[in-house]
Amino acid sequence: MTGTTDRAAKSPQAIDISSMTIVVLQGGVSAEREVSLRSGHNIAQGLNELGASVVVMDAADLSFIEKLRTAKPDLVFNALHGKFGEDGTIQGLLEILGIPYTGSGVLASSLAMNKQVSKDIFAEANLTTPKGVLVSKDELRICDQEGAGTYSYATLAEKLGTRDLVVKPNGEGSSVGVSLVSNEEDFRAGLEQALSTDSSALVEECIPGRELTVAVLGDATSEETFALPIIEIIPKTEFYHYENKYAAGATDFTVPADLDQSITDACQQLAVAAHKVLGCQGYSRSDIRLNNDGAPYLLETNTLPGLTEGSLLPRAAAAADIKLPELLSQIIKHALTK
């Protein structure tokens, strides 16, 4: 299912959140720590509106593990983003502790966080994604020492068939360390930036066109999984990098995106398919480039999209008349039934 039709039929059955003790796990040590703190704050406010007993914990202090064991919460609402929070690490810990948690499980989280692996899965499922080449620190070092041009800008631009390339860390989220390059100097600087936060970088063809994102609610195995209204992202300068994401006024958003219905359907179906092929649970948000011919290209799927006051998932939900407390209720219901 796609679209936003008959939302009541798709919503999980009501649960008594007011009787629950919920730990909001936020912060952590990734490059997205500050965004996570903002997500956690917004989630805690929404859970308070629902009457839950809310305990906020920062995963940067490892004493949170013992605090979790002592608190014995009914649920952990995972507000972490990036490494250790979104890549299956914290999910594995919570499984060991036997505590239910929101979002996708260990495997789906790990697969989605690794951009190259998820691209391989998308390609296997015939989901269109940009061409890309993975460059590891070790491979780059060896080529530089040998004077080989395997990972030069010219070589990769020819291989990928475009002068405009996107360089990004393979295992970071939130557009951290992403560069748009079109010459050797910028390419090397982009690689250095990407590899400063990760052991490998993904170099992709840049798809000219429009930037879209599509949030999905539901579980991978459910026929009732559906896409929320599409958001078009319009940065005022450059492209939609980390700073443009979180700087007030740096980006305009249109929701629902002004698209022909056939393109809307295609993008929503693509996001739902990505959600399902990765095995996501509860919610996700897929980033899509729409080329100038109206063809969608799947960039990546985020298994723990931001839930700050200005994040894209709450914006999309609001366009479907789903306010934050109801959105949190749906996410919690999926967490308790997975």
PyMOL commands that set and color helices and strands:
alter all, ss='L'
color gray80, all
select helices_A, chain A and resi 7-10+17-19+33-49+64-71+89-97+106-113+115-124+137-146+153-160+184-195+242-246+261-278+312-319+324-337
alter helices_A, ss='H'
color red, helices_A
select strands_A, chain A and resi 21-26+53-58+75-78+132-136+165-169+179-181+200-205+209-217+226-227+231-235+251-254+283-291+296-302
alter strands_A, ss='S'
color yellow, strands_A
deselect
rebuild
show_as cartoon
